[in-house]
């Protein structure tokens, strides 16, 4: 539930979020998360200071105000990672407010977020990924559904797509060309090479699909002909991982992690992998180097157990 805000602040928040979406291509999920975070922050300031604040007052928040807000957020159980995200949203809104009012927002903009350990990606092994592609469609009631689930999983692992990106393909994308132009998070586009096995898997699905795959409509369909729900793919992977004895981390997104990790293990260039994944920052892609190092250490320790 969104906290109550004074009408002027609520309107200012709407304006900032609209600009964030229009100019920076922020996703709907990001906009909604930022709305919650900043709304809670503004509501806290009103309570903390004993009255509603205008934009200038928000921009001129003191160090004491900021610390009190962060303490309240931690007190209600917000994790360091989530608090860091909330602080990022608050900084963004504060910078915008300062630009509009001419206030000095140095205190907020220079605040440091809580430290937290970034979670490493949890890829499948190469054998595990290969087994998943073989097994994901094995319990489908119809052959075309099995082919659909296999094709989608192959796009995630073979091209490193997010599930939302795979499901955004339309009938116009078949047959798959040598390269695909993918629009990812924040409206960022990238060019992804299409491996033959992925093109073949999609072609096998199209041959069996009972629906007319018009150019402007979804390529992957559900049982009634509408766009397939991503939860169906998640459920198919969950059933497959249980049959294969794979860990609970064997999710659709883990196939994308596996694509990056296995490419890095094979000698792939980190900058090239960044481009293939559509990461805005190289630091995000660098997480896979830690995964690869951890895997090598596990192999070493297994081969050379300590006394």
C-alpha positions in Angstrom: 0.0 0.0 0.0 1.4 3.4 -1.0 1.7 5.9 1.9 -0.4 9.0 1.8 1.5 12.0 0.3 0.5 15.7 0.1 -1.0 16.3 -3.4 1.9 18.6 -4.5 4.5 16.0 -3.6 2.5 13.1 -5.1 2.3 15.1 -8.3 6.0 15.8 -8.2 6.7 12.1 -7.7 4.5 11.2 -10.7 6.3 13.8 -12.9 9.7 12.4 -11.9 8.7 8.8 -12.5 7.2 9.7 -15.9 10.5 11.4 -16.9 12.5 8.5 -15.7 10.4 6.1 -17.8 10.4 8.4 -20.9 13.9 9.6 -20.9 15.9 6.8 -19.3 13.7 3.9 -20.4 13.1 2.6 -16.9 11.0 -0.6 -16.8 7.5 -0.7 -15.3 8.9 -2.8 -12.4 11.6 -0.3 -11.7 9.2 2.6 -11.8 6.8 0.8 -9.4 9.7 -0.1 -7.0 11.0 3.5 -7.0 7.4 4.8 -6.4 7.2 2.6 -3.3 10.6 3.5 -2.0 10.3 7.3 -2.5 6.7 7.4 -1.2 7.8 5.7 2.0 10.7 8.2 2.3 8.5 11.2 1.8 6.0 9.9 4.2 8.7 9.4 6.8 10.0 13.0 6.3 6.5 14.4 6.9 6.2 12.4 10.2 9.7 13.0 11.3 9.5 16.7 10.8 5.9 17.1 12.0 4.4 18.3 8.7 4.4 18.0 4.9 7.5 19.2 3.1 7.8 21.0 -0.2 10.3 20.0 -2.9 12.9 22.4 -1.5 12.6 20.9 2.0 13.0 17.4 0.5 16.1 18.4 -1.3 17.6 19.9 1.8 17.3 16.8 4.0 19.9 16.7 6.8 22.2 13.9 7.6 20.2 13.3 10.8 17.0 13.0 8.8 18.6 10.5 6.4 20.0 8.3 9.2 16.7 8.2 11.0 14.9 7.1 7.8 17.5 4.4 7.1 17.2 3.2 10.7 13.4 3.0 10.4 13.7 1.0 7.2 16.2 -1.4 8.7 13.9 -1.7 11.8 11.0 -2.9 9.7 13.2 -5.7 8.2 14.5 -4.2 5.0 17.6 -6.0 3.8 20.8 -4.0 3.1 20.4 -4.8 -0.6 16.8 -3.4 -0.6 17.8 -0.4 1.4 20.6 0.4 -1.0 18.1 0.3 -3.9 15.7 2.6 -1.9 18.6 5.0 -1.3 19.4 5.1 -5.0 15.7 5.9 -5.7 15.7 8.7 -3.0 18.9 10.1 -4.5 17.4 10.2 -7.9 14.3 12.0 -6.8 16.3 14.4 -4.6 18.6 15.4 -7.4 15.6 16.1 -9.6 13.9 18.1 -6.8 17.1 20.1 -6.2 17.4 20.9 -9.9 13.8 22.2 -9.9 14.2 24.3 -6.8 17.8 25.3 -6.6 18.2 23.7 -3.2 21.5 22.1 -2.0 21.1 18.4 -2.0 24.7 17.5 -1.3 23.9 15.7 2.0 21.6 13.2 0.3 23.6 12.8 -2.8 26.8 12.1 -0.9 25.2 9.5 1.4 26.6 6.0 1.3 24.4 3.1 1.2 24.7 0.0 3.4 27.3 -2.6 2.4 26.1 -5.9 1.3 27.5 -9.0 -0.4 26.2 -9.3 -4.0 24.7 -12.7 -4.7 26.7 -14.7 -7.2 24.7 -16.1 -10.2 23.8 -19.7 -9.8 24.3 -21.4 -13.2 23.7 -25.0 -14.1 26.6 -27.2 -15.0 27.1 -27.8 -18.8 25.7 -31.3 -18.4 22.8 -30.0 -16.3 21.9 -27.4 -18.9 22.0 -29.9 -21.7 19.8 -32.3 -19.7 17.3 -29.5 -19.0 16.9 -28.8 -22.7 16.3 -32.5 -23.3 13.9 -33.0 -20.4 11.8 -29.8 -20.1 9.2 -30.9 -22.6 9.1 -34.6 -21.7 5.9 -34.4 -19.6 3.9 -32.1 -21.9 0.5 -33.4 -23.0 0.9 -32.4 -26.6 4.0 -32.5 -28.9 3.7 -28.9 -29.9 3.8 -27.8 -26.2 6.9 -29.9 -25.7 8.5 -28.3 -28.7 7.5 -24.9 -27.5 9.1 -25.4 -24.0 12.2 -26.8 -25.6 12.5 -23.9 -28.0 12.2 -21.3 -25.3 14.7 -23.0 -23.0 17.1 -23.3 -25.9 16.8 -19.5 -26.6 17.6 -18.8 -22.9 20.7 -21.0 -22.8 21.8 -20.7 -26.5 21.4 -16.9 -26.8 21.4 -15.7 -23.2 18.0 -14.2 -23.4 15.8 -13.3 -20.5 12.5 -15.1 -20.5 10.7 -11.9 -21.2 12.9 -11.3 -24.2 12.3 -14.8 -25.6 8.5 -14.4 -25.1 8.5 -11.0 -26.8 9.4 -12.6 -30.2 6.7 -12.5 -32.8 5.7 -14.4 -35.9 7.8 -12.0 -37.9 11.0 -13.3 -36.2 10.5 -16.8 -37.7 12.5 -18.3 -39.3 15.2 -16.9 -36.9 17.7 -14.8 -38.8 21.5 -15.2 -38.2 21.2 -12.3 -35.7 18.3 -11.0 -33.6 17.8 -7.4 -32.4 16.7 -7.8 -28.8 15.2 -5.0 -26.7 16.0 -5.6 -23.1 15.7 -3.8 -19.8 15.4 0.0 -20.0 14.7 -0.2 -23.7 18.3 -1.0 -24.4 18.8 -2.9 -27.7 21.5 -5.4 -28.6 22.4 -7.7 -31.4 22.5 -11.4 -30.5 23.9 -14.1 -32.8 21.5 -17.1 -33.3 23.1 -20.5 -32.9 21.8 -23.2 -35.3 20.4 -25.4 -32.5 18.2 -22.5 -31.4 16.9 -21.8 -34.9 16.2 -25.5 -35.3 14.3 -25.7 -32.0 12.1 -22.8 -33.0 11.5 -24.2 -36.4 10.4 -27.6 -34.9 8.0 -25.7 -32.6 6.5 -23.7 -35.5 5.9 -26.8 -37.6 3.9 -28.4 -34.8 2.1 -25.2 -33.5 -1.6 -25.4 -34.2 -2.1 -21.6 -34.3 -1.5 -19.1 -37.1 1.7 -17.2 -36.1 1.0 -13.9 -37.7 3.9 -11.4 -37.9 2.5 -9.0 -35.4 1.5 -11.6 -32.8 3.4 -13.6 -30.2 5.5 -16.4 -31.6 5.1 -18.6 -28.5 1.5 -19.5 -27.7 -0.4 -20.9 -24.7 -3.0 -23.7 -25.0 -5.8 -21.3 -26.0 -3.7 -19.4 -28.6 -2.8 -16.4 -26.6 0.8 -15.4 -25.6 2.3 -18.0 -23.4 2.5 -17.1 -19.7 6.1 -17.2 -18.4 4.9 -19.1 -15.3 4.2 -22.1 -17.5 7.8 -22.2 -18.5 8.9 -21.8 -14.9 6.6 -24.7 -13.9 7.9 -26.9 -16.7 11.5 -26.3 -15.6 10.6 -27.0 -12.0 9.1 -30.4 -12.9 12.1 -31.1 -15.1 14.6 -30.2 -12.4 12.8 -32.4 -9.9 13.0 -35.4 -12.3 16.7 -34.7 -13.0 17.6 -34.0 -9.3 18.9 -30.5 -10.1 18.9 -27.8 -7.4 16.0 -25.4 -6.8 18.2 -22.7 -8.5 17.6 -24.4 -11.9 15.2 -21.7 -13.1 14.7 -20.1 -16.5 17.0 -17.2 -15.5 19.7 -19.8 -14.5 19.9 -20.8 -18.1 20.9 -17.2 -19.0 23.5 -17.4 -16.2 24.7 -20.7 -17.6 25.1 -19.2 -21.1 27.4 -16.4 -19.7 29.3 -18.7 -17.3 29.9 -21.4 -19.9 30.9 -18.9 -22.5 33.4 -17.3 -20.1 34.8 -20.8 -19.2 35.4 -21.4 -22.9 37.5 -18.3 -23.2 34.9 -15.7 -24.1 35.8 -12.0 -23.7 34.1 -10.3 -20.8 33.3 -7.2 -22.8 31.7 -9.3 -25.5 29.6 -11.2 -23.0 28.5 -7.9 -21.5 27.2 -6.9 -25.0 25.5 -10.2 -25.5 23.7 -10.0 -22.2 22.8 -6.4 -22.6 24.3 -5.4 -19.3 24.6 -1.6 -18.9 27.7 -1.9 -16.6 30.7 -4.2 -17.0 30.6 -4.7 -13.2 27.4 -6.6 -13.5 29.0 -9.0 -16.0 32.1 -9.4 -13.8 30.1 -11.4 -11.3 30.5 -14.3 -13.7 34.3 -14.2 -13.3 33.7 -14.9 -9.6 31.4 -17.8 -10.5 34.0 -19.3 -12.8 36.8 -18.9 -10.2 34.6 -20.6 -7.6 33.9 -23.5 -10.0 37.6 -24.0 -10.7 38.4 -24.0 -7.0 35.7 -26.6 -6.4 37.2 -28.8 -9.1 40.7 -28.3 -7.6 39.6 -29.2 -4.1 37.8 -32.3 -5.3 40.9 -33.4 -7.1 43.2 -32.4 -4.3 41.3 -32.9 -1.1 42.9 -31.4 2.0 44.3 -33.8 4.6 
